[in-house]
Structures are given as structure tokens and as C-alpha cells.
Amino acid sequence: MNRADLLFDPQHCALLARCHEGPRSVTELADLTGTKPNTTYRRVQRLLAADLLTVAGVERRAGRSVRRYAPAHATVDVPFRDSPYPSFAAYLHERLGRTLRANLNRSFTRLDLPEHDLHLRFFFEHGVLQVDPVLRGQSVADTYAQVFAAAQTVTRWVPLKLTPDELTQLRADLDTLTRRYFRPFQDGDIPTGALGLFLLPG
């Protein structure tokens, strides 16, 4: 297995995540992930061979040496062509879709909309057939504004017309907010918000 295969494999990623919490032995990793020590050992060896884990230290226990493992790098880049995604659009749909779907599901639950008020609007744009949900008598933009506003009380959907200098400053502000609020995801975490900047042509 190459680096990308290991990074996209849930079992190997679970081991990496545990090692990010602090150096772990094979026995500790097996207990934390609920896998057999022999299976855990083989996975650790693959991560070592791919330079994703490193030996952080060796302890003596009951007369034998016990190695503790830690991530070899804080961040790892792999070529997109090595990922399991057929296209970047597919990647965005899978990764970002989870957050959007969670918020949309909550918003429609809060709105308690009767189905007869919901429609799917099909239309052509740039030569491509599009489909969007709409509330009766509302535009697509108004519908999304209402849905996203209901998803979280702190959510606002605000269209902006920015100069190039203002856009540069907004990007810097967004980077500052990201550094302030970003926290690594753990297994089982559910996204509660998304922070982003949508750029529209013109």
C-alpha cells in the first residue's frame, strides 16, 4: 500500500489519529482501536515503511523493549491522482457534502416545511441542466437564504460586492478566523458549522 492508500484507509487512519494524541505502543493502539495486536503490528509496520509513523522512544517493560510510535510528520501531502476520487468535484461533493447535508437536514427540521411547499426547480445554466430546491413563490436564492439561516442561529447568507483590495483583506480575515476556531476532527465528531468564502464570477 502506498501513502495515499494508507491515508484513505479508515483502519490505518485510526492508528495515526491515536498517535497524534501522544506516542503509543502497539498494545495500546490495539486496545484503543479494538483490533488484535498482530493486526495492529502489521498496520504499524506499513505506516513506518511509508514514513507516516516514526519510533518516538523505546521503553523497557518486564525485561523486553517496547517501542512507542508517533507521527513522522505534522502534515502529509499526496498527489490528488493517487486519491480514490475520480475528480476534484467528486472529492468536494463527498467531503463538503457531509457538512452541508448535516446543516440542511437540521434546517429543514427546524422549518418544519410541509412537502407541498417544496419544489425542485430544473433549469439550464451555462448549457448544463441544474436542479435546486425552492419554496413556493420564492426564488432559489431566497430559499437557500432561509434554509441556511435556520441551520444555525449564527449563520448568515450575505451577498457582497467587493473591490480587489477588499477581497484580499477578507481572505486575510478568513485565515485569522480559521486559525482561531479550527480544531482537528476526532472519530465520531459531527460538523456543527462551516467557514468559507464563495467567489462568484463578476
trRosetta pair geometry for C-beta under 8 A, 3 or more apart (Angstrom, degrees):
i j d omega theta_ij theta_ji phi_ij phi_ji
1 5 3.9 -131 -164 97 93 133
1 6 5.3 116 130 -55 123 83
1 9 7.3 -16 -164 -23 151 144
1 12 7.9 -163 119 -46 155 159
1 46 5.8 30 53 -168 115 132
1 50 7.4 -49 100 -62 84 135
2 5 5.1 100 50 8 63 104
2 6 7.2 -129 101 -3 33 92
2 50 7.0 124 -174 -119 37 119
2 82 6.6 -92 100 -163 136 131
3 6 5.9 -64 -153 38 30 108
3 7 6.1 22 157 -16 69 112
3 50 4.9 152 -88 -173 71 121
3 51 7.8 -32 -93 56 115 84
3 52 6.7 150 -132 -58 87 114
3 76 6.9 -146 -179 169 126 131
3 78 5.3 -168 106 -98 114 123
3 82 7.5 42 70 135 85 152
4 7 5.8 -59 -141 40 30 108
4 8 6.1 13 164 -5 67 113
4 78 4.4 156 -80 165 90 153
4 79 7.5 -63 -63 56 135 67
4 82 3.7 177 -21 133 160 111
4 83 5.8 -125 -163 -81 127 46
4 84 8.0 167 152 -31 110 70
5 8 6.4 -69 -145 46 22 98
5 9 6.2 28 155 -33 62 113
5 82 8.0 -87 -33 168 67 101
6 9 5.6 -56 -145 25 29 115
6 12 4.5 -100 -166 130 77 162
6 13 7.9 147 152 -54 62 67
6 46 6.2 -179 -101 134 126 112
6 47 6.3 153 -172 -93 144 71
6 50 5.5 -162 11 25 156 170
6 52 6.2 -147 114 -10 143 160
7 12 7.3 -77 -70 101 22 119
7 13 6.5 73 -162 -82 40 98
7 16 7.9 5 -116 -4 65 164
7 52 7.5 -167 -70 -113 87 144
7 76 6.7 -152 -92 94 140 134
7 78 6.4 -170 31 -10 150 146
8 13 7.7 1 -141 -47 5 124
8 83 6.6 131 -65 -145 142 70
8 84 5.6 161 163 -7 161 113
9 12 4.4 56 82 22 111 108
9 13 6.4 174 83 -14 54 89
10 13 5.6 -61 -142 41 28 113
10 14 6.3 37 158 -29 65 102
11 14 5.8 -48 -152 25 29 114
11 15 7.2 27 150 -15 59 100
11 33 7.5 93 -153 177 71 139
11 35 7.3 81 -153 -71 110 152
11 43 6.3 -110 132 -117 106 150
12 15 5.7 -51 -157 32 39 111
12 16 6.6 39 147 -17 67 104
12 43 5.5 -157 -98 -167 77 110
12 46 6.8 -76 -112 90 128 123
12 47 6.2 165 -160 -70 105 106
12 52 8.0 49 166 96 115 157
13 16 5.5 -53 -148 38 38 113
13 17 6.2 42 153 -24 68 104
14 17 5.7 -51 -147 33 31 113
14 18 6.6 30 154 -17 62 104
14 33 5.1 111 131 -120 128 121
14 187 6.6 31 -117 -68 91 139
15 18 5.9 -56 -151 36 32 109
15 19 6.4 27 153 -16 65 108
15 29 5.5 36 -131 -162 90 130
15 33 6.5 -35 -75 -50 70 153
15 40 7.1 151 -100 -150 125 85
15 43 5.8 164 -25 125 157 124
15 44 6.5 -144 -177 -81 150 73
15 47 6.5 -135 101 -36 131 155
15 53 7.8 -45 131 -66 112 138
16 19 5.7 -60 -149 39 32 109
16 20 6.5 39 151 -27 65 102
16 47 6.8 -174 -72 -134 92 141
16 52 6.4 -57 -99 155 121 117
16 53 7.2 -132 -102 -68 77 96
16 71 6.3 67 -159 -93 86 101
17 20 5.6 -49 -153 26 33 115
17 21 7.4 38 148 -23 59 97
17 186 7.0 127 -178 -134 131 64
17 187 6.7 125 111 -33 165 98
18 21 5.8 -47 -165 21 40 115
18 24 5.6 10 131 -27 105 161
18 28 7.8 178 157 125 131 96
18 29 5.8 143 93 -120 148 81
18 32 5.2 122 -125 108 144 150
18 33 6.7 -99 -32 -51 148 101
19 22 7.6 -111 -163 76 37 27
19 23 6.9 19 -151 -120 79 33
19 24 5.3 -110 -95 20 69 109
19 29 7.5 -4 -58 -93 88 118
19 53 6.3 -54 177 -118 177 105
19 69 5.5 -55 -120 110 132 88
19 70 5.4 168 175 -129 104 35
19 71 5.5 142 113 -43 113 72
20 71 5.6 29 -83 -26 74 130
20 184 7.5 -109 135 141 148 167
21 24 7.7 51 65 -48 95 115
22 70 7.6 -56 175 -104 29 100
23 56 4.0 -122 -108 71 129 148
23 57 6.2 41 175 26 166 103
23 68 3.9 60 155 149 114 117
23 69 6.4 155 -154 65 74 25
23 70 4.6 -51 -92 -60 80 100
24 28 4.5 -133 -163 88 92 124
24 29 4.9 106 135 -57 132 89
24 32 7.3 -65 -144 10 146 143
24 68 6.2 152 69 -155 13 80
24 69 5.9 -35 64 55 70 81
24 70 7.9 130 15 -76 67 56
25 28 4.7 97 52 7 77 102
25 29 7.0 -142 93 -4 40 88
25 59 7.9 -73 -76 37 125 117
25 66 5.2 -15 -122 171 136 109
25 67 6.7 132 -125 81 77 48
25 68 5.3 -54 -67 -96 69 68
25 69 7.5 122 -105 6 25 83
26 29 5.7 -57 -147 39 31 111
26 30 6.2 35 154 -23 66 105
26 37 6.0 80 139 -156 107 86
26 40 5.3 141 -167 113 84 114
26 41 5.1 26 -148 -84 145 77
26 44 5.8 -100 -100 -7 95 158
26 67 7.5 48 -18 68 95 89
26 69 7.8 66 -59 -3 64 122
27 30 5.7 -53 -148 33 30 112
27 31 6.5 28 154 -16 64 105
27 37 6.1 -6 -100 -112 61 117
27 66 7.7 -44 12 -147 117 123
28 31 5.8 -57 -151 37 32 110
28 32 6.1 25 156 -16 67 111
29 32 5.8 -58 -141 40 30 108
29 33 6.0 2 168 4 67 114
29 35 7.9 -25 131 53 81 106
29 40 5.1 155 102 -169 108 133
29 44 6.9 126 63 -69 164 120
29 69 7.7 -6 -44 48 138 120
30 33 6.6 -70 -137 50 21 91
30 34 7.9 -171 170 11 52 2
30 35 5.5 -105 -139 76 69 71
30 36 6.5 -35 -148 144 120 14
30 37 4.5 -42 -73 -85 165 59
30 39 7.7 118 -116 63 101 84
30 40 4.2 -121 -78 -9 86 155
31 34 7.7 22 -178 -69 24 40
33 40 6.8 143 56 -101 127 115
35 39 4.9 -104 164 86 113 123
35 40 5.1 138 93 -59 114 93
35 43 7.9 27 112 7 159 141
36 39 4.5 86 62 9 89 106
36 40 6.8 -160 90 -7 43 88
37 40 5.5 -58 -143 40 31 112
37 41 6.1 37 157 -26 67 104
38 41 5.6 -49 -147 30 30 114
38 42 6.7 29 155 -17 62 102
39 42 5.9 -55 -153 34 32 109
39 43 6.5 28 152 -15 65 107
40 43 5.8 -59 -150 39 33 110
40 44 6.2 35 153 -21 68 106
41 44 5.7 -55 -148 35 30 112
41 45 6.4 33 153 -21 64 105
42 45 5.7 -52 -151 33 32 114
42 46 6.8 34 150 -20 63 102
43 46 5.6 -51 -152 32 36 112
43 47 6.5 34 151 -16 66 104
44 47 5.6 -56 -150 38 34 111
44 48 6.3 38 150 -21 66 104
44 53 6.3 -65 -159 65 73 164
44 69 6.1 -157 -153 -33 117 168
45 48 5.5 -50 -146 35 33 114
45 49 6.3 34 155 -20 65 105
46 49 5.7 -54 -147 36 31 111
46 50 6.3 20 156 -10 65 110
47 50 5.9 -61 -144 44 30 104
47 52 4.4 -86 -164 73 81 109
47 53 4.1 55 126 -1 112 113
47 69 7.8 85 94 174 127 145
48 51 7.7 30 178 -75 33 29
48 52 7.6 -87 -62 52 19 70
48 53 5.1 -55 -74 73 62 99
48 54 7.3 117 -126 -94 78 33
48 55 7.7 32 -121 -42 121 81
48 69 7.5 -95 -74 -128 100 128
51 54 7.7 18 -153 -67 57 90
51 72 5.2 -124 173 98 64 167
51 73 7.6 46 142 -18 90 112
52 71 7.0 -52 166 -144 62 71
52 72 5.8 -178 172 23 10 112
52 73 7.4 -70 -133 27 47 95
52 76 6.7 -5 -116 -82 88 158
53 69 4.8 8 -179 -178 123 120
53 70 7.0 144 -155 75 75 26
53 71 6.4 -68 -107 -111 55 33
53 72 5.8 119 166 -29 2 94
54 69 7.0 152 75 -153 31 72
54 70 6.1 -30 64 68 82 76
54 71 7.4 20 18 126 88 20
54 72 4.2 110 -30 -94 104 82
55 58 6.9 12 172 -55 121 87
55 67 5.2 -62 -134 -162 107 116
55 68 7.3 98 -163 68 64 47
55 69 6.2 -52 -104 -100 44 66
56 68 5.0 -61 64 103 100 92
56 69 6.2 126 2 -149 96 13
56 70 3.8 71 -59 -4 130 115
57 67 7.6 161 89 -153 41 53
57 68 4.9 0 60 48 84 112
58 65 5.2 -10 -175 -167 113 107
58 66 7.0 149 -160 72 59 42
58 67 5.4 -28 -102 -98 77 63
58 68 7.4 -164 -81 13 29 78
59 65 7.3 141 74 -156 37 55
59 66 4.9 -25 65 62 89 97
59 68 6.7 51 -7 -24 106 111
60 63 7.3 10 -177 -108 96 12
60 64 7.3 156 -151 76 61 24
60 65 6.3 -37 -97 -96 60 55
60 66 7.5 159 -101 15 11 85
61 64 6.3 -33 70 64 69 74
61 66 4.9 15 15 -13 119 130
71 74 7.0 105 112 -87 132 33
73 76 5.3 115 82 -70 130 82
78 82 5.3 -92 160 70 109 128
78 83 7.0 129 103 -62 114 82
79 82 4.9 91 71 -1 86 103
79 83 7.9 -139 105 -18 54 81
80 83 5.4 -39 -163 7 50 119
80 85 7.5 -52 -175 62 88 111
80 88 6.7 -9 -171 -82 149 92
80 91 7.7 -78 -150 -40 109 157
83 91 6.9 27 125 -90 153 124
85 88 7.2 86 121 -91 134 27
85 90 4.7 173 -166 91 98 110
85 91 4.2 16 -144 -64 173 87
85 94 7.1 -140 -103 19 116 135
86 90 5.3 69 50 4 80 158
87 90 4.7 104 56 2 77 100
87 91 7.3 -133 101 -3 47 85
88 91 5.3 -48 -152 33 41 117
88 92 6.5 41 151 -18 69 101
89 92 5.8 -53 -149 36 33 109
89 93 6.3 36 152 -22 65 106
90 93 5.6 -53 -147 35 32 114
90 94 6.4 25 157 -14 66 106
91 94 6.1 -63 -149 39 28 103
91 95 5.9 7 165 -3 68 116
92 95 6.3 -63 -131 48 25 98
92 96 5.2 -8 -176 15 68 120
92 97 7.8 102 134 -31 54 85
93 96 7.1 -49 -105 53 11 87
93 97 5.0 26 174 -40 51 127
94 97 6.0 -41 -118 27 11 118
94 98 7.5 19 165 -28 47 97
95 98 7.0 -61 -177 14 24 104
96 99 6.0 -57 -164 38 51 107
96 100 6.1 40 146 -14 79 111
96 194 7.6 74 -151 -132 87 146
97 100 5.7 -63 -144 45 34 107
97 101 5.6 34 161 -22 72 110
98 101 5.9 -54 -141 37 24 109
98 102 6.4 27 158 -21 61 106
98 191 6.6 115 117 12 96 130
99 102 5.9 -56 -151 33 28 111
99 103 6.5 19 157 -10 64 108
99 191 4.2 -60 -109 105 87 160
99 193 7.9 -2 -164 118 115 14
99 194 4.8 103 150 -66 141 121
100 103 6.0 -61 -150 42 31 106
100 104 5.9 28 156 -18 68 111
100 194 7.2 -13 -68 -14 66 157
101 104 5.7 -56 -140 41 30 110
101 105 6.1 34 159 -23 65 106
102 105 6.0 -54 -148 33 25 111
102 106 6.6 22 155 -14 61 107
102 190 6.4 161 -139 -180 151 97
102 191 5.7 148 47 68 152 94
103 106 5.8 -57 -150 38 32 109
103 107 6.1 32 154 -23 67 108
103 148 7.2 28 143 -127 127 66
103 151 3.9 31 -178 -158 96 138
103 152 6.9 -54 -136 -23 108 97
103 155 7.7 112 -162 -76 133 160
103 191 7.9 -59 -39 108 93 105
103 193 7.8 83 -84 -109 125 39
103 194 7.2 -89 -28 3 146 110
104 107 5.6 -54 -144 35 32 112
104 108 6.4 25 161 -14 67 104
104 147 6.3 11 -129 167 77 123
104 151 6.8 -33 -72 -94 31 120
105 108 6.3 -58 -147 38 27 103
105 109 6.4 29 153 -20 62 109
106 109 5.6 -59 -151 36 31 114
106 110 6.3 28 154 -17 67 106
106 150 7.8 -170 116 125 77 85
106 151 5.6 90 80 -142 106 66
106 152 7.9 46 101 -57 139 66
107 110 5.8 -56 -149 37 32 108
107 111 6.2 27 154 -17 66 109
107 147 4.7 92 130 -174 146 68
107 148 6.8 -50 -96 -86 159 20
107 149 7.9 102 -137 63 123 44
107 150 4.0 111 -150 88 87 100
107 151 4.0 -44 -63 -72 111 70
108 111 5.5 -53 -140 40 34 111
108 113 6.1 -69 -155 21 81 111
108 147 6.9 -4 -63 -136 75 101
108 150 7.9 115 -52 96 27 137
109 112 7.1 19 174 -67 35 62
110 150 4.8 -176 82 173 126 112
110 151 7.9 -176 24 -89 135 26
111 146 7.4 77 -104 145 137 104
111 147 7.3 -56 -33 -110 147 62
111 150 5.3 -1 -55 -158 95 174
113 117 5.3 -116 -175 72 99 122
113 118 5.9 93 130 -50 130 106
113 135 7.2 -109 -139 -112 140 105
114 117 5.2 90 69 1 80 103
114 118 7.9 -162 99 -5 46 89
115 118 5.6 -63 -155 35 46 110
116 136 7.7 7 131 -46 67 136
117 135 5.7 0 156 -152 97 79
117 136 4.8 -96 -149 -1 65 110
118 133 6.1 -25 -162 -162 98 106
118 134 7.7 141 -156 75 51 41
118 135 6.7 -37 -97 -102 54 55
118 136 7.9 -73 -48 -32 18 80
119 133 7.2 140 77 -157 43 56
119 134 5.1 -27 68 65 94 89
119 135 7.7 139 22 -116 85 9
119 136 6.7 100 -12 -78 114 64
120 131 5.4 6 177 -174 106 106
120 132 7.3 158 -156 78 62 26
120 133 6.0 -41 -100 -96 62 55
120 134 7.6 138 -116 17 14 80
121 131 6.8 160 79 -151 46 53
121 132 5.3 -21 58 63 98 79
121 133 7.5 121 12 -142 84 7
121 134 4.7 45 -24 -9 121 126
121 140 6.3 -117 56 -73 143 104
122 129 6.4 -8 -170 -172 97 98
122 130 7.1 158 -154 83 47 50
122 131 5.1 -17 -97 -97 69 84
123 129 7.6 159 88 -152 24 55
123 130 5.4 -22 68 61 74 97
123 131 7.9 147 20 -86 62 40
123 132 7.9 -28 24 17 105 100
124 127 6.7 2 -179 -124 107 15
124 128 6.7 152 -152 71 67 29
124 129 5.7 -39 -94 -93 71 52
124 130 7.0 147 -111 11 18 84
125 128 6.2 -34 69 60 64 81
125 130 5.1 6 19 -12 110 134
132 140 4.6 38 110 -131 148 123
132 143 7.5 141 145 70 107 138
132 144 7.8 -53 -174 -51 123 110
133 140 7.9 118 74 -131 42 79
133 143 6.1 -155 108 149 78 145
133 147 7.8 76 87 -56 126 152
134 138 5.9 -171 -175 78 88 82
134 139 7.1 -82 -134 170 117 16
134 140 5.6 -71 -87 -85 101 59
134 143 4.9 -137 -130 -44 50 153
135 138 4.4 27 68 30 92 128
135 142 7.5 -93 44 106 109 98
135 143 4.9 166 2 -108 88 98
135 146 6.9 -16 -8 56 145 148
138 142 4.2 -123 -174 89 107 124
138 143 5.1 134 109 -59 125 81
138 146 7.5 -28 -175 0 166 137
139 142 4.6 95 52 9 80 101
139 143 6.9 -139 94 -8 42 87
140 143 5.7 -57 -150 34 30 114
140 144 6.5 24 157 -14 66 105
141 144 6.1 -58 -149 39 29 105
141 145 6.3 33 153 -23 64 107
142 145 5.5 -52 -146 34 32 115
142 146 6.5 29 156 -17 65 105
143 146 6.0 -61 -154 37 29 107
143 147 6.2 25 153 -17 66 110
144 147 5.5 -55 -141 39 34 111
144 148 5.9 25 164 -12 70 109
144 157 6.6 166 123 -147 89 170
145 148 6.4 -58 -141 42 23 101
145 149 6.1 25 158 -22 60 113
145 157 4.6 -142 -120 70 70 134
146 149 5.8 -56 -144 36 27 112
146 150 6.5 22 158 -16 62 108
147 150 6.1 -65 -156 36 28 106
147 151 6.8 41 148 -39 63 98
148 151 5.4 -36 -151 8 41 121
148 155 5.4 -127 157 145 81 132
148 157 4.8 90 76 -49 137 122
149 155 6.0 -163 -116 94 32 96
149 156 6.8 37 -105 -111 85 45
149 157 6.5 -92 -53 6 84 100
151 155 5.3 16 67 18 97 162
152 155 4.2 101 61 -21 90 106
152 192 7.5 100 -95 165 133 76
152 193 6.1 19 -49 -98 169 96
154 193 7.6 -14 74 -114 118 136
155 193 7.7 -164 -75 -131 99 95
160 170 7.9 135 116 -97 163 161
162 166 4.1 -139 -161 92 95 117
162 167 4.6 123 122 -60 134 81
162 170 6.5 -62 -126 -8 157 141
163 166 4.6 93 49 7 76 104
163 167 7.0 -138 91 -8 39 87
164 167 5.6 -54 -147 34 31 114
164 168 6.6 35 154 -20 64 103
165 168 5.7 -51 -152 33 33 113
165 169 6.6 30 152 -15 65 105
166 169 5.7 -56 -150 39 35 110
166 170 6.2 37 152 -23 68 105
167 170 5.6 -51 -144 35 31 113
167 171 6.5 35 155 -21 63 102
167 199 8.0 62 -147 -112 126 112
168 171 5.9 -53 -153 32 30 111
168 172 6.7 29 150 -17 62 104
169 172 5.6 -55 -153 36 36 112
169 173 6.4 37 149 -20 68 104
170 173 5.5 -51 -148 36 35 113
170 174 6.3 38 151 -22 66 103
170 197 6.8 130 134 -123 112 140
171 174 5.5 -51 -148 34 33 114
171 175 6.6 37 151 -21 64 101
171 197 6.8 -98 -98 21 69 172
172 175 5.7 -49 -152 32 34 113
172 176 6.7 36 149 -20 63 103
173 176 5.6 -53 -154 34 35 114
173 177 6.5 33 151 -16 67 104
174 177 5.7 -53 -148 38 34 110
174 178 6.3 38 152 -23 66 105
174 195 7.0 163 -157 155 90 106
174 196 7.9 49 -156 -146 133 20
174 197 5.5 -63 -87 -39 162 124
175 178 5.6 -53 -148 34 31 114
175 179 6.5 30 155 -17 64 104
176 179 6.0 -55 -151 36 30 108
176 180 6.4 29 151 -21 63 110
177 180 5.5 -58 -149 36 33 114
177 181 6.1 -6 168 9 70 113
177 195 6.1 -152 119 -168 120 149
178 181 6.8 -76 -137 50 22 85
178 182 5.3 31 172 -40 67 116
178 195 6.2 -173 -87 98 77 138
179 182 6.4 -37 -116 18 19 113
181 195 6.9 114 72 -28 135 152
185 189 4.7 -145 -157 59 85 142
185 191 7.9 -37 -104 -74 128 79
186 189 5.1 106 55 -34 66 115
191 194 6.8 31 169 -62 130 84
